[in-house]
């Protein structure tokens, strides 16, 4: 039996780039099947795919942080509405919308609790934004 006839010559072998691209394409198919509602492009090279996967691994932490922030903003608005009325709550919601820092939102929660009137609250939140 002549085994040399089944061995590819170097020119017939796929290049590393071709193999890498095929592997990334295969990984992309797996990612797409895992959650068809989430579109994640891994790129075309292993480096791009690895960078994307590192970002994807951080998504749950970011979503948690954003969820906590959104919950705090909603709680502050409800508390302000209870103390100062709907118009103050609406104004406060607008002021709080761009604030992502959970610690800052926590500080503002204390202000909602201790401010004597709505103008003082709005002024306090506005000053902390500047």
DSSP file (Angstrom, degrees, kcal/mol; ACC not computed):
  #  RESIDUE AA STRUCTURE BP1 BP2  ACC     N-H-->O    O-->H-N    N-H-->O    O-->H-N    TCO  KAPPA ALPHA  PHI   PSI    X-CA   Y-CA   Z-CA
    1    1 A X              0   0    0      0, 0.0     2,-0.9     0, 0.0     0, 0.0   0.000 360.0 360.0 360.0 130.4    0.0    0.0    0.0
    2    2 A X    >   +     0   0    0      1,-0.2     3,-0.6     2,-0.0     4,-0.2  -0.801 360.0 179.3 -95.5 104.3    1.4    3.4   -1.0
    3    3 A X  G >> S+     0   0    0     -2,-0.9     3,-1.2     1,-0.2     4,-0.5   0.715  72.3  71.7 -78.1 -21.2    0.8    5.8    1.8
    4    4 A X  G >4 S+     0   0    0      1,-0.3     3,-0.6     2,-0.2    -1,-0.2   0.752  85.8  66.4 -68.7 -22.0    2.5    8.7    0.1
    5    5 A X  G <4 S+     0   0    0     -3,-0.6    -1,-0.3     1,-0.2    -2,-0.2   0.733 100.5  49.7 -73.2 -19.5   -0.4    9.1   -2.4
    6    6 A X  G <4 S+     0   0    0     -3,-1.2     2,-0.4    -4,-0.2    -1,-0.2   0.560  88.7  98.4 -94.0  -8.7   -2.8   10.1    0.3
    7    7 A X  S << S-     0   0    0     -3,-0.6     2,-0.1    -4,-0.5    -3,-0.0  -0.639  74.5-126.5 -82.9 132.6   -0.6   12.8    1.8
    8    8 A X        -     0   0    0     -2,-0.4     2,-0.2     1,-0.1    -2,-0.1  -0.459  18.1-123.9 -75.0 147.4   -1.3   16.3    0.7
    9    9 A X    >>  -     0   0    0     -2,-0.1     3,-1.8     1,-0.1     4,-1.1  -0.567  32.1-103.9 -82.4 158.0    1.4   18.4   -0.7
   10   10 A X  T 34 S+     0   0    0      1,-0.3     3,-0.4     2,-0.2    -1,-0.1   0.831 122.3  55.6 -52.7 -34.5    2.1   21.8    1.0
   11   11 A X  T 34 S+     0   0    0      1,-0.2    -1,-0.3     4,-0.0     4,-0.1   0.738 106.5  51.1 -72.6 -20.5    0.3   23.6   -1.9
   12   12 A X  T <4 S+     0   0    0     -3,-1.8    -1,-0.2     2,-0.1    -2,-0.2   0.677  89.8  96.2 -88.3 -18.9   -2.8   21.5   -1.4
   13   13 A X  S  < S-     0   0    0     -4,-1.1     2,-0.1    -3,-0.4    -4,-0.0  -0.436  83.8-109.8 -72.0 142.6   -3.1   22.1    2.4
   14   14 A X        -     0   0    0     -2,-0.1    -1,-0.1     1,-0.1    -2,-0.1  -0.447  38.5-110.4 -67.8 146.9   -5.4   24.9    3.5
   15   15 A X     >  -     0   0    0      1,-0.1     4,-2.4    -2,-0.1     5,-0.2  -0.287  23.7-110.0 -72.4 162.7   -3.6   27.9    4.9
   16   16 A X  H  > S+     0   0    0      1,-0.2     4,-3.0     2,-0.2     5,-0.2   0.882 121.1  54.9 -59.6 -38.0   -3.7   28.7    8.6
   17   17 A X  H  > S+     0   0    0      2,-0.2     4,-2.5     1,-0.2    -1,-0.2   0.898 107.7  48.9 -63.0 -39.7   -5.8   31.8    7.7
   18   18 A X  H  > S+     0   0    0      2,-0.2     4,-2.2     1,-0.2    -2,-0.2   0.924 113.8  45.6 -65.6 -44.4   -8.3   29.6    5.9
   19   19 A X  H  X S+     0   0    0     -4,-2.4     4,-2.5     2,-0.2    -2,-0.2   0.912 113.0  50.5 -64.4 -42.5   -8.5   27.2    8.8
   20   20 A X  H  X S+     0   0    0     -4,-3.0     4,-2.6     1,-0.2    -2,-0.2   0.921 110.9  49.0 -61.9 -44.2   -8.8   30.0   11.3
   21   21 A X  H  X S+     0   0    0     -4,-2.5     4,-2.3     1,-0.2    -1,-0.2   0.892 111.3  49.4 -62.5 -40.4  -11.6   31.6    9.3
   22   22 A X  H  X S+     0   0    0     -4,-2.2     4,-2.1     2,-0.2    -1,-0.2   0.895 111.3  49.8 -65.8 -39.7  -13.5   28.2    9.1
   23   23 A X  H  X S+     0   0    0     -4,-2.5     4,-2.6     2,-0.2    -2,-0.2   0.923 111.6  47.6 -65.0 -44.8  -13.1   27.7   12.8
   24   24 A X  H  X S+     0   0    0     -4,-2.6     4,-2.6     2,-0.2    -2,-0.2   0.895 110.7  52.4 -64.2 -39.4  -14.5   31.2   13.6
   25   25 A X  H  X S+     0   0    0     -4,-2.3     4,-1.8     2,-0.2    -1,-0.2   0.901 109.8  49.2 -62.1 -40.2  -17.4   30.7   11.1
   26   26 A X  H  X S+     0   0    0     -4,-2.1     4,-1.7     2,-0.2    -2,-0.2   0.918 111.1  49.2 -64.4 -44.1  -18.2   27.4   13.0
   27   27 A X  H  X S+     0   0    0     -4,-2.6     4,-2.7     1,-0.2    -2,-0.2   0.896 107.7  55.5 -60.6 -40.0  -18.1   29.2   16.3
   28   28 A X  H  X S+     0   0    0     -4,-2.6     4,-2.6     1,-0.2    -1,-0.2   0.899 104.9  52.6 -60.7 -40.6  -20.3   31.9   14.9
   29   29 A X  H  X S+     0   0    0     -4,-1.8     4,-1.7     2,-0.2    -1,-0.2   0.902 110.3  48.2 -61.4 -40.6  -22.9   29.3   14.0
   30   30 A X  H  X S+     0   0    0     -4,-1.7     4,-1.7     2,-0.2    -2,-0.2   0.937 111.9  48.5 -65.0 -46.8  -22.8   28.0   17.6
   31   31 A X  H  X S+     0   0    0     -4,-2.7     4,-1.3     1,-0.2    -2,-0.2   0.911 110.1  52.3 -60.1 -43.3  -23.2   31.5   19.0
   32   32 A X  H  < S+     0   0    0     -4,-2.6    -1,-0.2     1,-0.2    -2,-0.2   0.863 110.3  48.1 -62.8 -36.2  -26.1   32.2   16.7
   33   33 A X  H  < S+     0   0    0     -4,-1.7     3,-0.4     1,-0.2    -1,-0.2   0.800 101.7  65.0 -73.7 -28.5  -27.9   29.0   17.8
   34   34 A X  H  < S-     0   0    0     -4,-1.7     2,-0.2     1,-0.3    -1,-0.2   0.901 127.9  -1.5 -63.4 -41.3  -27.4   29.7   21.5
   35   35 A X    ><  -     0   0    0     -4,-1.3     3,-1.7     3,-0.2    -1,-0.3  -0.688  62.1-174.4-151.9  92.5  -29.6   32.8   21.3
   36   36 A X  T 3  S+     0   0    0     -3,-0.4    -3,-0.1     1,-0.3    -2,-0.1   0.700  84.9  63.3 -63.6 -17.9  -31.1   33.7   18.0
   37   37 A X  T 3  S+     0   0    0      1,-0.1     2,-0.6     2,-0.0    -1,-0.3   0.654  94.5  68.1 -80.7 -14.9  -32.5   37.0   19.4
   38   38 A X  S <  S-     0   0    0     -3,-1.7     2,-0.7    -6,-0.2    -3,-0.2  -0.923  73.9-150.8-110.3 121.1  -29.1   38.4   20.2
   39   39 A X        +     0   0    0     -2,-0.6     2,-0.4     2,-0.0    -3,-0.1  -0.810  23.1 167.7 -95.1 115.3  -26.9   39.3   17.3
   40   40 A X        -     0   0    0     -2,-0.7     2,-0.6   -12,-0.1    -8,-0.1  -0.983  20.7-155.8-128.9 119.6  -23.2   38.9   18.0
   41   41 A X        -     0   0    0     -2,-0.4     3,-0.1     1,-0.1    -2,-0.0  -0.854   3.2-166.6 -96.6 120.7  -20.6   39.1   15.3
   42   42 A X        -     0   0    0     -2,-0.6    10,-0.3     1,-0.3     3,-0.2   0.591  35.8-132.2 -80.4 -10.4  -17.4   37.3   16.2
   43   43 A X        -     0   0    0      1,-0.2    -1,-0.3     5,-0.1   -15,-0.1  -0.560  29.2 -73.5  90.4-159.8  -15.5   38.8   13.3
   44   44 A X  S    S+     0   0    0     -2,-0.2     2,-0.3    -3,-0.1   -20,-0.2   0.557 104.1  54.5-117.5 -13.5  -13.3   36.9   10.9
   45   45 A X  S  > S-     0   0    0     -3,-0.2     4,-2.5   -21,-0.1     5,-0.2  -0.790  82.4-114.1-121.0 165.0  -10.1   36.0   13.0
   46   46 A X  H  > S+     0   0    0     -2,-0.3     4,-3.0     2,-0.2     5,-0.2   0.883 116.9  55.8 -63.6 -38.2   -9.5   34.3   16.3
   47   47 A X  H  > S+     0   0    0      2,-0.2     4,-2.3     1,-0.2    -1,-0.2   0.935 110.3  44.7 -59.7 -45.8   -8.2   37.6   17.7
   48   48 A X  H  > S+     0   0    0      2,-0.2     4,-2.4     1,-0.2    -2,-0.2   0.915 114.0  50.0 -64.1 -42.2  -11.5   39.3   16.8
   49   49 A X  H  X S+     0   0    0     -4,-2.5     4,-2.5     1,-0.2    -2,-0.2   0.911 111.0  49.0 -63.4 -42.5  -13.5   36.4   18.1
   50   50 A X  H  X S+     0   0    0     -4,-3.0     4,-2.1     2,-0.2    -1,-0.2   0.902 111.1  49.9 -64.8 -40.9  -11.6   36.4   21.4
   51   51 A X  H  X S+     0   0    0     -4,-2.3     4,-1.8    -5,-0.2    -2,-0.2   0.923 112.2  48.0 -62.8 -43.8  -12.0   40.1   21.9
   52   52 A X  H  X S+     0   0    0     -4,-2.4     4,-2.6   -10,-0.3    -2,-0.2   0.917 110.3  51.3 -63.3 -43.1  -15.7   39.8   21.2
   53   53 A X  H  X S+     0   0    0     -4,-2.5     4,-2.1     1,-0.2    -1,-0.2   0.863 106.9  54.3 -65.0 -35.1  -16.1   36.9   23.7
   54   54 A X  H  X S+     0   0    0     -4,-2.1     4,-0.8     2,-0.2    -1,-0.2   0.906 110.8  46.4 -62.9 -40.8  -14.3   38.9   26.4
   55   55 A X  H >X S+     0   0    0     -4,-1.8     3,-0.9     1,-0.2     4,-0.5   0.921 110.5  52.4 -66.0 -43.3  -16.8   41.7   25.9
   56   56 A X  H >X S+     0   0    0     -4,-2.6     3,-1.2     1,-0.3     4,-0.5   0.865 102.3  59.6 -62.0 -36.9  -19.7   39.2   25.9
   57   57 A X  H 3< S+     0   0    0     -4,-2.1     4,-0.4     1,-0.3     3,-0.3   0.794 104.4  51.4 -62.6 -26.6  -18.5   37.8   29.2
   58   58 A X  H <X S+     0   0    0     -3,-0.9     4,-2.1    -4,-0.8    -1,-0.3   0.564  85.9  89.0 -87.1  -8.2  -18.9   41.2   30.8
   59   59 A X  H <X S+     0   0    0     -3,-1.2     4,-3.2    -4,-0.5     5,-0.3   0.919  82.9  52.7 -57.9 -48.5  -22.5   41.7   29.6
   60   60 A X  H  X S+     0   0    0     -4,-0.5     4,-2.4    -3,-0.3    -1,-0.2   0.902 110.3  48.8 -57.6 -39.9  -24.2   40.1   32.6
   61   61 A X  H  > S+     0   0    0     -4,-0.4     4,-2.4     2,-0.2    -1,-0.2   0.925 113.7  46.4 -63.5 -43.8  -22.3   42.3   35.0
   62   62 A X  H  X S+     0   0    0     -4,-2.1     4,-2.8     2,-0.2     5,-0.2   0.916 112.0  50.5 -64.5 -43.1  -23.1   45.4   33.0
   63   63 A X  H  X S+     0   0    0     -4,-3.2     4,-2.5     2,-0.2    -1,-0.2   0.898 110.9  49.8 -62.6 -39.6  -26.8   44.4   32.7
   64   64 A X  H  X S+     0   0    0     -4,-2.4     4,-2.6    -5,-0.3    -2,-0.2   0.948 112.0  47.2 -62.4 -48.6  -26.9   43.9   36.5
   65   65 A X  H  X S+     0   0    0     -4,-2.4     4,-2.3     1,-0.2    -2,-0.2   0.908 113.7  47.7 -60.5 -43.4  -25.4   47.3   37.2
   66   66 A X  H  X S+     0   0    0     -4,-2.8     4,-2.6     2,-0.2    -1,-0.2   0.886 111.4  51.6 -65.7 -37.9  -27.8   48.9   34.7
   67   67 A X  H  X S+     0   0    0     -4,-2.5     4,-2.5    -5,-0.2    -2,-0.2   0.901 109.5  49.0 -65.0 -41.5  -30.7   47.1   36.3
   68   68 A X  H  X S+     0   0    0     -4,-2.6     4,-2.4     2,-0.2    -2,-0.2   0.929 112.4  48.9 -63.0 -44.9  -29.7   48.3   39.8
   69   69 A X  H  X S+     0   0    0     -4,-2.3     4,-2.5     2,-0.2    -2,-0.2   0.916 111.6  48.4 -61.1 -44.3  -29.4   51.8   38.5
   70   70 A X  H  X S+     0   0    0     -4,-2.6     4,-2.4     1,-0.2    -1,-0.2   0.907 111.4  50.5 -64.3 -41.3  -32.8   51.7   36.8
   71   71 A X  H  X S+     0   0    0     -4,-2.5     4,-2.3     1,-0.2    -1,-0.2   0.901 111.0  48.9 -62.3 -40.9  -34.4   50.3   39.9
   72   72 A X  H  X S+     0   0    0     -4,-2.4     4,-2.6     2,-0.2    -2,-0.2   0.915 110.2  50.8 -65.8 -42.4  -32.9   53.0   42.1
   73   73 A X  H  X S+     0   0    0     -4,-2.5     4,-2.2     1,-0.2    -2,-0.2   0.929 111.8  47.8 -60.8 -44.1  -34.0   55.7   39.6
   74   74 A X  H  X S+     0   0    0     -4,-2.4     4,-2.4     1,-0.2    -1,-0.2   0.905 111.4  50.5 -63.5 -41.1  -37.6   54.4   39.7
   75   75 A X  H  X S+     0   0    0     -4,-2.3     4,-2.5     1,-0.2    -1,-0.2   0.910 110.0  50.2 -63.1 -42.7  -37.6   54.1   43.5
   76   76 A X  H  X S+     0   0    0     -4,-2.6     4,-2.5     2,-0.2    -1,-0.2   0.901 110.8  49.3 -62.0 -41.2  -36.4   57.8   43.8
   77   77 A X  H  X S+     0   0    0     -4,-2.2     4,-2.4     2,-0.2    -2,-0.2   0.919 111.7  48.2 -66.0 -43.3  -39.1   58.9   41.4
   78   78 A X  H  X S+     0   0    0     -4,-2.4     4,-2.3     2,-0.2    -2,-0.2   0.916 112.8  48.7 -63.0 -43.0  -41.8   57.0   43.4
   79   79 A X  H  X S+     0   0    0     -4,-2.5     4,-1.9     1,-0.2    -2,-0.2   0.909 111.9  49.0 -63.7 -41.6  -40.5   58.5   46.7
   80   80 A X  H  X>S+     0   0    0     -4,-2.5     4,-3.5     1,-0.2     5,-0.6   0.888 109.9  51.7 -65.6 -38.5  -40.5   62.0   45.2
   81   81 A X  H  X5S+     0   0    0     -4,-2.4     4,-1.6     3,-0.2    -1,-0.2   0.914 109.2  50.4 -64.2 -41.3  -44.0   61.6   43.9
   82   82 A X  H  <5S+     0   0    0     -4,-2.3    -1,-0.2     1,-0.2    -2,-0.2   0.870 121.6  33.1 -63.3 -36.9  -45.2   60.5   47.3
   83   83 A X  H  <5S+     0   0    0     -4,-1.9    -2,-0.2    -5,-0.2    -1,-0.2   0.869 137.1  14.5 -87.2 -39.6  -43.6   63.4   49.1
   84   84 A X  H  <5S-     0   0    0     -4,-3.5     4,-0.3     1,-0.2    -3,-0.2   0.470 104.7-104.2-124.5  -3.4  -43.8   66.2   46.5
   85   85 A X     X< -     0   0    0     -4,-1.6     4,-1.9    -5,-0.6    -1,-0.2  -0.228  41.6 -64.3 101.9 169.1  -46.3   65.2   43.8
   86   86 A X  H  > S+     0   0    0      1,-0.2     4,-2.6     2,-0.2     5,-0.2   0.841 124.7  55.7 -65.8 -37.9  -46.4   64.0   40.2
   87   87 A X  H  > S+     0   0    0      1,-0.2     4,-2.1     2,-0.2    -1,-0.2   0.901 110.1  46.3 -66.4 -38.4  -44.8   67.1   38.6
   88   88 A X  H  > S+     0   0    0     -4,-0.3     4,-2.8     2,-0.2    -1,-0.2   0.907 112.1  51.7 -66.4 -41.2  -41.8   67.0   40.9
   89   89 A X  H  X S+     0   0    0     -4,-1.9     4,-2.4     2,-0.2    -2,-0.2   0.903 109.7  49.5 -62.1 -41.1  -41.5   63.2   40.2
   90   90 A X  H  X S+     0   0    0     -4,-2.6     4,-1.7     2,-0.2    -1,-0.2   0.923 112.8  46.3 -64.0 -44.9  -41.6   63.9   36.4
   91   91 A X  H  X S+     0   0    0     -4,-2.1     4,-1.8     1,-0.2    -2,-0.2   0.910 112.7  50.7 -63.4 -42.3  -38.9   66.6   36.7
   92   92 A X  H  X S+     0   0    0     -4,-2.8     4,-2.5     1,-0.2     5,-0.2   0.895 105.3  56.4 -63.1 -40.8  -36.8   64.4   38.9
   93   93 A X  H  X S+     0   0    0     -4,-2.4     4,-1.6     1,-0.2    -1,-0.2   0.908 107.5  49.1 -58.1 -42.2  -37.1   61.5   36.4
   94   94 A X  H  < S+     0   0    0     -4,-1.7     4,-0.5     1,-0.2    -1,-0.2   0.897 112.8  47.2 -63.7 -40.3  -35.7   63.7   33.7
   95   95 A X  H  < S+     0   0    0     -4,-1.8     3,-0.3     1,-0.2    -2,-0.2   0.840 114.6  46.2 -70.6 -32.8  -32.8   64.8   35.9
   96   96 A X  H >< S+     0   0    0     -4,-2.5     3,-2.1     1,-0.2    -1,-0.2   0.742  89.2  87.0 -81.9 -23.4  -32.0   61.2   37.0
   97   97 A X  T 3< S+     0   0    0     -4,-1.6    -1,-0.2     1,-0.3    -2,-0.1   0.838  90.9  43.9 -50.0 -44.4  -32.1   59.6   33.5
   98   98 A X  T 3  S+     0   0    0     -4,-0.5     2,-0.6    -3,-0.3    -1,-0.3   0.555  90.3 101.9 -81.5  -2.9  -28.5   60.3   32.6
   99   99 A X    <   +     0   0    0     -3,-2.1   -26,-0.1     1,-0.2    30,-0.0  -0.705  34.6 162.3 -87.2 119.0  -27.1   59.3   35.9
  100  100 A X        +     0   0    0     -2,-0.6     2,-0.6   -30,-0.0    -1,-0.2   0.607  41.3 105.4-105.6 -18.6  -25.5   55.8   35.8
  101  101 A X     >  -     0   0    0      1,-0.2     4,-2.1     2,-0.1     5,-0.2  -0.533  55.0-159.6 -73.0 113.6  -23.4   55.8   39.0
  102  102 A X  H  > S+     0   0    0     -2,-0.6     4,-2.2     1,-0.2    -1,-0.2   0.856  90.9  54.4 -63.4 -37.2  -25.2   53.7   41.6
  103  103 A X  H  > S+     0   0    0      2,-0.2     4,-2.1     1,-0.2    -1,-0.2   0.910 108.4  49.0 -63.8 -41.3  -23.3   55.4   44.5
  104  104 A X  H  > S+     0   0    0      1,-0.2     4,-2.1     2,-0.2    -2,-0.2   0.903 109.8  51.3 -64.1 -41.1  -24.5   58.8   43.3
  105  105 A X  H  X S+     0   0    0     -4,-2.1     4,-1.7     1,-0.2    -1,-0.2   0.881 107.7  53.8 -63.4 -37.1  -28.0   57.6   43.0
  106  106 A X  H  X S+     0   0    0     -4,-2.2     4,-1.3     2,-0.2    -2,-0.2   0.902 107.4  50.2 -62.8 -41.5  -27.7   56.3   46.6
  107  107 A X  H  X S+     0   0    0     -4,-2.1     4,-1.4     1,-0.2    -1,-0.2   0.897 109.4  51.6 -61.5 -40.5  -26.6   59.7   47.8
  108  108 A X  H  X S+     0   0    0     -4,-2.1     4,-2.2     1,-0.2    -1,-0.2   0.816 100.7  62.3 -68.7 -29.1  -29.6   61.3   46.0
  109  109 A X  H  X S+     0   0    0     -4,-1.7     4,-1.6     1,-0.2    -1,-0.2   0.903 102.7  50.8 -61.3 -39.7  -31.9   58.8   47.7
  110  110 A X  H  X S+     0   0    0     -4,-1.3     4,-1.6     1,-0.2    -1,-0.2   0.890 107.9  53.2 -62.8 -38.8  -30.9   60.4   51.0
  111  111 A X  H  X S+     0   0    0     -4,-1.4     4,-2.4     1,-0.2    -2,-0.2   0.894 104.9  53.7 -65.7 -39.3  -31.6   63.8   49.6
  112  112 A X  H  < S+     0   0    0     -4,-2.2    -1,-0.2     1,-0.2    -2,-0.2   0.894 110.6  48.9 -60.0 -38.1  -35.2   62.8   48.6
  113  113 A X  H  < S+     0   0    0     -4,-1.6    -1,-0.2    -5,-0.2    -2,-0.2   0.829 121.7  30.7 -71.9 -32.3  -35.7   61.6   52.2
  114  114 A X  H  < S+     0   0    0     -4,-1.6    -2,-0.2    -5,-0.1    -1,-0.2   0.599  84.6 114.0-108.9 -12.1  -34.5   64.8   53.9
  115  115 A X     <  -     0   0    0     -4,-2.4     3,-0.1    -5,-0.2     6,-0.0  -0.355  58.2-144.2 -62.9 139.8  -35.2   67.7   51.5
  116  116 A X  S    S+     0   0    0      1,-0.1     2,-0.3     2,-0.0    -1,-0.1   0.794  73.4   2.5 -77.5 -29.2  -37.8   70.0   53.0
  117  117 A X  S  > S-     0   0    0      1,-0.1     4,-1.9   -33,-0.0     5,-0.1  -0.943  77.1 -98.3-152.2 172.4  -39.6   70.9   49.7
  118  118 A X  H  > S+     0   0    0     -2,-0.3     4,-2.8     1,-0.2     5,-0.3   0.874 117.6  54.6 -66.0 -38.4  -39.6   70.1   46.0
  119  119 A X  H  > S+     0   0    0      1,-0.2     4,-2.5     2,-0.2    -1,-0.2   0.909 108.3  49.9 -62.5 -40.6  -37.6   73.1   45.0
  120  120 A X  H  > S+     0   0    0      2,-0.2     4,-2.5     1,-0.2    -1,-0.2   0.904 111.8  49.0 -62.7 -41.7  -34.8   72.2   47.4
  121  121 A X  H  X S+     0   0    0     -4,-1.9     4,-2.6     2,-0.2     5,-0.2   0.953 112.8  45.5 -63.5 -50.9  -34.8   68.6   46.0
  122  122 A X  H  X S+     0   0    0     -4,-2.8     4,-2.6     1,-0.2    -2,-0.2   0.903 114.3  49.4 -61.5 -41.4  -34.7   69.7   42.3
  123  123 A X  H  X S+     0   0    0     -4,-2.5     4,-2.5    -5,-0.3    -1,-0.2   0.924 111.0  49.9 -62.5 -44.4  -32.0   72.2   43.1
  124  124 A X  H  X S+     0   0    0     -4,-2.5     4,-1.8     2,-0.2    -2,-0.2   0.927 113.8  44.2 -60.7 -47.0  -30.0   69.6   45.0
  125  125 A X  H  X S+     0   0    0     -4,-2.6     4,-1.1     1,-0.2    -1,-0.2   0.908 113.3  51.3 -66.9 -41.3  -30.2   67.1   42.1
  126  126 A X  H  X S+     0   0    0     -4,-2.6     4,-1.2    -5,-0.2     3,-0.4   0.905 109.5  50.3 -62.2 -41.8  -29.4   69.7   39.5
  127  127 A X  H  < S+     0   0    0     -4,-2.5     3,-0.3     1,-0.2    -1,-0.2   0.877 107.5  53.4 -64.7 -37.7  -26.3   70.9   41.4
  128  128 A X  H  < S+     0   0    0     -4,-1.8    -1,-0.2     1,-0.2    -2,-0.2   0.722 105.6  55.4 -72.2 -19.6  -25.0   67.3   41.7
  129  129 A X  H  <        0   0    0     -4,-1.1    -1,-0.2    -3,-0.4    -2,-0.2   0.813 360.0 360.0 -78.9 -30.6  -25.3   66.9   38.0
  130  130 A X     <        0   0    0     -4,-1.2    -1,-0.2    -3,-0.3    -2,-0.2   0.487 360.0 360.0 -69.4 360.0  -23.2   69.9   37.2
